[in-house]
Amino acid sequence: MLEEIILKHSDKKARRLLSPAERAYKKPDIGVEIKNKSAYYVIRDCALITTKFLVLHIWGGYDDPFASLKGKFTKDDVKDFLKRSKSDKNVNYIKSVIISEMRDKFDTTTTSSSFDYSVEEDDIYGYYGESEETEDDFVEQEMTEEEMFLKFFDVK
């Protein structure tokens, strides 16, 4: 999973917290004696928050996550991540943060022609003369999310 790769390539000690947090959420009293019932819920809730936000915390710890993670993801990682982001709110939030940083750091637009002058039809604008292709005839469009991931992380 893309999130695991983000964690794996970090040098922060906290990157190893995901598995213990998942276990602690399922069984907050694992390995400890809980003398106060509210401590059980504090441990469980802290573990839940860790599982939801650890990837974002680690992402934010990279000096330049795009350079650090360049070439680390596969196309399948990206496709799986984007697919999961449609049904998992937490994954969607992570994706939103990454896409936002891409837009801030890189030019995410592509230029394409908006009109095909090669099509021969009756010229309803005949009074105005021949059509000429100008620079105004090009439209900038934003790359798709997949295109951004593939380009800015140098996915092969």
N, C-alpha and C positions, 0 to 999 in steps of 0.2 A: 504494500500500500504506500501511496505517496507520503502520507503522514509519517509512517515509520522511517522512510528515507530521510525526511526532514530531521527527525530525532537522531537517527543513526549517525549523520555526518556533522552533528554539532559537537563542540568540545565542552559544553556545559555539563556539569555533574547531574543536574536535574533531568537530563534527557532520559535517564534510566528509570524514572518514576512511573511510567505508564503501566507496566505490568503489576508492580506492587499496589498502585492505586486501584486498578481494576479488581485485584484480590481483596483489598481493604473495603472496597465498596460492597462487595458481595458478602463479606464476613468481617465486619469491623473489629471483632474481638480476637482475630487471628493473631496469635503470638503475644498477646497482652492480657492482663487481668483487668477487667473494667469494674471499678468499685462504684461508679456513679453512672446511672442509666443515661444521663444526658451526654456523657463522654462517648457512648456508643454512637449516638446520632451526630455528634461533632466529627468523629472520625469518618463516619460514612459520608457525610456531606462534603467534607474536605476532599475525600477521595473522589467523589463525583465531580467536583469542580476541577480537580486535577485532570481527570480523564477528558473533560470537555475542553480545557483551555491550555493544557501543557504544550501542545503543538504550536499554538499562537505565541506562547511565552518563549519557546525555543526559537521560533521564526524571528521574533523581535530581537533575539540575542545575536543573530548573525550581523556582522558589519555590512556585508553585501550578500544577501541570500542568493541572488542570481548568479554571482560569480562562484560562490561556495558550492552551490548545487548544480552547476553547469555540467551537463552530460550524465547526471546521476539517475535521471528518470527514463523510463521506457515509454513508448507510445501507449502500451497497454496500461501502465501506471496512470498516465494522464487521462485516458478514456475512462478507466474505472473510477477515478477520482471525480471527474465531471459527471459521470452517470450517478454516482452515489450522492453528489451534491444536490441533485434534484429531489431526493427523498429524505435526506438526513440534514436537519437544520444545522447541526454542529459542523458538518463537512461543508455545507453551503456558506457558513460564516467564515471558515478558514479560506475557502475559495474567494470570497468577496474581499478579504484582506489582501490576498496575494494579487488578485486582479487589480485592485486599487493601487497597489504599489507598482505594478507594471505600467499602469496608465500614468502615474506620476514620474516614473524614471525613463520610460521609453516612448517613442512615437508608435502608437498602435493603429495608425491609419494606413490604409492602402488606397491607391488611386486607380479608378477605372473609368472607362469611357461610358458616358451615360446615353449616347445616341449613336446609332449605326447609320452612317451616311451612305452606305453602299446599297441600301434598299431603294429600289426604283418604284415609285408610286406616282400617281397624279399629284402634281405640286399644287396644293390648295393655297399656298402662299406665293404663287407666281409673281404677283405684283412686287414683292420684296426682292426678287432676284434669286440668284444662286445661293445655296447654303454653303458656308465655309466652316470648316472645323477650326475652332479656336480653343485657347486654354480654358475658357469658361465652360467648355463642354465636358470637362472631367469632374467627377464627383469623388470626394473622399469618403471612404467607408471605414468603419472600425473593423479590425481583424476579429475573427471569432475567438472565443475563449481558448479553444483547442489550438488554434494557430498561434496565439500569444504564448501559451505554455511551451509548444514545440519550438518556437523561435527563441524565446528569451532564456530557456533552460537548455538550449542546444540539444534537443532530443533527437536521437538518430533512429 
